[in-house]
């Protein structure tokens, strides 16, 4: 199973594809030096495989490595992800 992660900047969405099929995504909005993760989606047929966690990890890593933005977790899943990864809390804007 080939996983492909990407940031579709035009759609304001981080995407995870497996074997070419969209399985999970994180939508975002950028305001000044903040990025708000507004919605996390996983194809209902693909749930239970950890894809949402993978795409959120990729998105957080991308923000940390490629911007100076602070993260605002507007989506409950992203908030939960940060609760489970307290070592990444330094990226949050509260």
GROMACS elastic network, one bead per residue, 0.5 to 0.9 nm:
[ bonds ]
;  ai    aj funct       b0    kb
    1    18     6  0.62560   500
    1    19     6  0.58254   500
    2    17     6  0.80186   500
    2    18     6  0.54661   500
    2    19     6  0.50593   500
    2    20     6  0.78400   500
    3    16     6  0.68583   500
    3    17     6  0.57137   500
    3    19     6  0.65330   500
    3    20     6  0.80427   500
    4    15     6  0.79871   500
    4    16     6  0.57024   500
    4    17     6  0.50910   500
    4    18     6  0.63714   500
    4    19     6  0.79865   500
    4    20     6  0.76924   500
    5    14     6  0.73994   500
    5    15     6  0.57312   500
    5    17     6  0.65497   500
    5    18     6  0.89642   500
    5    55     6  0.73511   500
    5    58     6  0.73782   500
    6    13     6  0.84661   500
    6    14     6  0.57490   500
    6    15     6  0.53174   500
    6    16     6  0.67187   500
    6    17     6  0.85521   500
    6    58     6  0.86013   500
    6    59     6  0.87906   500
    7    10     6  0.87886   500
    7    11     6  0.87004   500
    7    12     6  0.75913   500
    7    13     6  0.59976   500
    7    15     6  0.62440   500
    7    59     6  0.78874   500
    7    62     6  0.85983   500
    8    11     6  0.55035   500
    8    12     6  0.59436   500
    8    13     6  0.52535   500
    8    14     6  0.59438   500
    8    15     6  0.71093   500
    9    13     6  0.64179   500
    9    14     6  0.79966   500
   10    13     6  0.78986   500
   11    14     6  0.86816   500
   11    27     6  0.81337   500
   11    28     6  0.88958   500
   12    26     6  0.85136   500
   12    27     6  0.58610   500
   12    28     6  0.54242   500
   12    29     6  0.65489   500
   12    30     6  0.83975   500
   13    25     6  0.64912   500
   13    26     6  0.54901   500
   13    28     6  0.59746   500
   13    29     6  0.88019   500
   14    24     6  0.84905   500
   14    25     6  0.54293   500
   14    26     6  0.50974   500
   14    27     6  0.64626   500
   14    28     6  0.80308   500
   14    55     6  0.70072   500
   14    56     6  0.82662   500
   14    58     6  0.81619   500
   14    59     6  0.63664   500
   15    22     6  0.71096   500
   15    23     6  0.79706   500
   15    24     6  0.61060   500
   15    26     6  0.66973   500
   15    27     6  0.87535   500
   15    55     6  0.68017   500
   15    59     6  0.89058   500
   16    21     6  0.83578   500
   16    22     6  0.60650   500
   16    23     6  0.59522   500
   16    24     6  0.52251   500
   16    25     6  0.60913   500
   16    26     6  0.89792   500
   16    51     6  0.76080   500
   16    52     6  0.86728   500
   16    54     6  0.80980   500
   16    55     6  0.60350   500
   17    20     6  0.53385   500
   17    21     6  0.50194   500
   17    23     6  0.55259   500
   17    24     6  0.71148   500
   17    25     6  0.88542   500
   18    21     6  0.53235   500
   18    22     6  0.65888   500
   18    23     6  0.65425   500
   19    22     6  0.85911   500
   22    25     6  0.78275   500
   22    42     6  0.85113   500
   22    43     6  0.76171   500
   23    41     6  0.81814   500
   23    42     6  0.55738   500
   23    43     6  0.52239   500
   23    44     6  0.86535   500
   23    45     6  0.86275   500
   23    46     6  0.63629   500
   23    47     6  0.85467   500
   23    51     6  0.71257   500
   23    52     6  0.85805   500
   24    40     6  0.74419   500
   24    41     6  0.53898   500
   24    43     6  0.62690   500
   24    46     6  0.83979   500
   24    51     6  0.60966   500
   24    52     6  0.58772   500
   24    54     6  0.87372   500
   24    55     6  0.67623   500
   25    39     6  0.81283   500
   25    40     6  0.57525   500
   25    41     6  0.52371   500
   25    42     6  0.65727   500
   25    51     6  0.88259   500
   25    52     6  0.72638   500
   25    55     6  0.64878   500
   25    56     6  0.82084   500
   26    37     6  0.66948   500
   26    38     6  0.74224   500
   26    39     6  0.56783   500
   26    41     6  0.64321   500
   26    52     6  0.81757   500
   26    55     6  0.69659   500
   26    56     6  0.68186   500
   26    59     6  0.77409   500
   26    78     6  0.89310   500
   27    36     6  0.84411   500
   27    37     6  0.58657   500
   27    38     6  0.56128   500
   27    39     6  0.51670   500
   27    40     6  0.64412   500
   27    41     6  0.84069   500
   28    35     6  0.65408   500
   28    36     6  0.53569   500
   28    38     6  0.53612   500
   28    39     6  0.72376   500
   29    34     6  0.83085   500
   29    35     6  0.56630   500
   29    36     6  0.51966   500
   29    37     6  0.67101   500
   29    38     6  0.72070   500
   30    33     6  0.73462   500
   30    34     6  0.57990   500
   30    36     6  0.63540   500
   30    37     6  0.89146   500
   30    69     6  0.85088   500
   31    34     6  0.52562   500
   31    35     6  0.62811   500
   31    36     6  0.79319   500
   32    35     6  0.81831   500
   32    69     6  0.81432   500
   33    67     6  0.86712   500
   33    68     6  0.67733   500
   33    70     6  0.63537   500
   33    71     6  0.89131   500
   34    68     6  0.84384   500
   34    71     6  0.58211   500
   34    72     6  0.68462   500
   34    93     6  0.75976   500
   35    63     6  0.82996   500
   35    69     6  0.61553   500
   35    70     6  0.61755   500
   35    71     6  0.50565   500
   35    72     6  0.60423   500
   35    73     6  0.84952   500
   36    70     6  0.84963   500
   36    71     6  0.58653   500
   36    73     6  0.58335   500
   36    74     6  0.61077   500
   36    75     6  0.85044   500
   37    40     6  0.78380   500
   37    71     6  0.73539   500
   37    72     6  0.63575   500
   37    73     6  0.52537   500
   37    74     6  0.55784   500
   37    75     6  0.61148   500
   37    78     6  0.71090   500
   38    72     6  0.85905   500
   38    73     6  0.69741   500
   38    76     6  0.87128   500
   38    78     6  0.85524   500
   39    74     6  0.74256   500
   39    75     6  0.51419   500
   39    76     6  0.81597   500
   39    77     6  0.80571   500
   39    78     6  0.82593   500
   40    52     6  0.70051   500
   40    55     6  0.88006   500
   40    56     6  0.81247   500
   40    75     6  0.67869   500
   40    76     6  0.85315   500
   40    77     6  0.67335   500
   40    78     6  0.74855   500
   41    44     6  0.86885   500
   41    52     6  0.70780   500
   42    45     6  0.82669   500
   42    46     6  0.66544   500
   42    47     6  0.62103   500
   42    51     6  0.70789   500
   42    52     6  0.62121   500
   43    46     6  0.52310   500
   43    47     6  0.64753   500
   44    47     6  0.53764   500
   44    48     6  0.89913   500
   45    48     6  0.88827   500
   46    49     6  0.65966   500
   46    50     6  0.89558   500
   46    51     6  0.78889   500
   47    50     6  0.72633   500
   47    51     6  0.73567   500
   47    52     6  0.82699   500
   48    51     6  0.77297   500
   49    52     6  0.83136   500
   50    53     6  0.54531   500
   50    54     6  0.64108   500
   50    55     6  0.89870   500
   51    55     6  0.62594   500
   51    56     6  0.86051   500
   52    55     6  0.53287   500
   52    56     6  0.61832   500
   52    57     6  0.85549   500
   52    77     6  0.83597   500
   53    56     6  0.51924   500
   53    57     6  0.60632   500
   53    58     6  0.85847   500
   53    77     6  0.86918   500
   53    78     6  0.85926   500
   53    81     6  0.71737   500
   54    57     6  0.51333   500
   54    58     6  0.62018   500
   54    59     6  0.86588   500
   55    58     6  0.50030   500
   55    59     6  0.60994   500
   55    60     6  0.85853   500
   56    59     6  0.50184   500
   56    60     6  0.60810   500
   56    61     6  0.84628   500
   56    77     6  0.88753   500
   56    78     6  0.68963   500
   56    81     6  0.77036   500
   57    60     6  0.52193   500
   57    61     6  0.60685   500
   57    62     6  0.85143   500
   57    81     6  0.85039   500
   58    61     6  0.51266   500
   58    62     6  0.60713   500
   58    63     6  0.86644   500
   59    62     6  0.50576   500
   59    63     6  0.62082   500
   59    64     6  0.86059   500
   60    63     6  0.51939   500
   60    64     6  0.61810   500
   60    65     6  0.86087   500
   60    71     6  0.80693   500
   60    88     6  0.85931   500
   60    91     6  0.83714   500
   61    64     6  0.51231   500
   61    65     6  0.60291   500
   61    66     6  0.83335   500
   62    65     6  0.52012   500
   62    66     6  0.56706   500
   62    67     6  0.77217   500
   63    66     6  0.54624   500
   63    67     6  0.53685   500
   63    68     6  0.73355   500
   63    69     6  0.65566   500
   63    70     6  0.80501   500
   63    71     6  0.80619   500
   63    91     6  0.87937   500
   64    67     6  0.60750   500
   64    68     6  0.69250   500
   64    69     6  0.74865   500
   64    70     6  0.84071   500
   64    91     6  0.73233   500
   65    68     6  0.82299   500
   66    69     6  0.87947   500
   67    70     6  0.87411   500
   69    91     6  0.80257   500
   70    90     6  0.86473   500
   70    91     6  0.54107   500
   70    92     6  0.55228   500
   70    93     6  0.54603   500
   71    91     6  0.58793   500
   71    93     6  0.55646   500
   71    94     6  0.85196   500
   72    75     6  0.88437   500
   72    79     6  0.86906   500
   72    91     6  0.88105   500
   72    92     6  0.60507   500
   72    93     6  0.54680   500
   72    94     6  0.69066   500
   73    76     6  0.73160   500
   73    77     6  0.83284   500
   73    78     6  0.55211   500
   73    79     6  0.53086   500
   73    82     6  0.83837   500
   73    92     6  0.77871   500
   73    93     6  0.84301   500
   73    94     6  0.88403   500
   74    77     6  0.87186   500
   74    78     6  0.73587   500
   74    79     6  0.72543   500
   75    78     6  0.54145   500
   75    79     6  0.63816   500
   75    80     6  0.87658   500
   76    79     6  0.50328   500
   76    80     6  0.61507   500
   76    81     6  0.85875   500
   77    80     6  0.50178   500
   77    81     6  0.61095   500
   77    82     6  0.87270   500
   78    82     6  0.63248   500
   78    83     6  0.86507   500
   79    82     6  0.52476   500
   79    83     6  0.63365   500
   79    84     6  0.88003   500
   80    84     6  0.63081   500
   80    85     6  0.86584   500
   81    84     6  0.51254   500
   81    85     6  0.62165   500
   81    86     6  0.88095   500
   82    86     6  0.59039   500
   82    87     6  0.83904   500
   82    88     6  0.67880   500
   82    89     6  0.64999   500
   82    92     6  0.86663   500
   83    86     6  0.57219   500
   83    89     6  0.82562   500
   84    87     6  0.88425   500
   85    88     6  0.57947   500
   85    89     6  0.73380   500
   86    89     6  0.51891   500
   86    90     6  0.84004   500
   87    90     6  0.73256   500
   88    91     6  0.60507   500
   88    92     6  0.78683   500
   89    92     6  0.53984   500
   89    93     6  0.88017   500
   90    93     6  0.83218   500
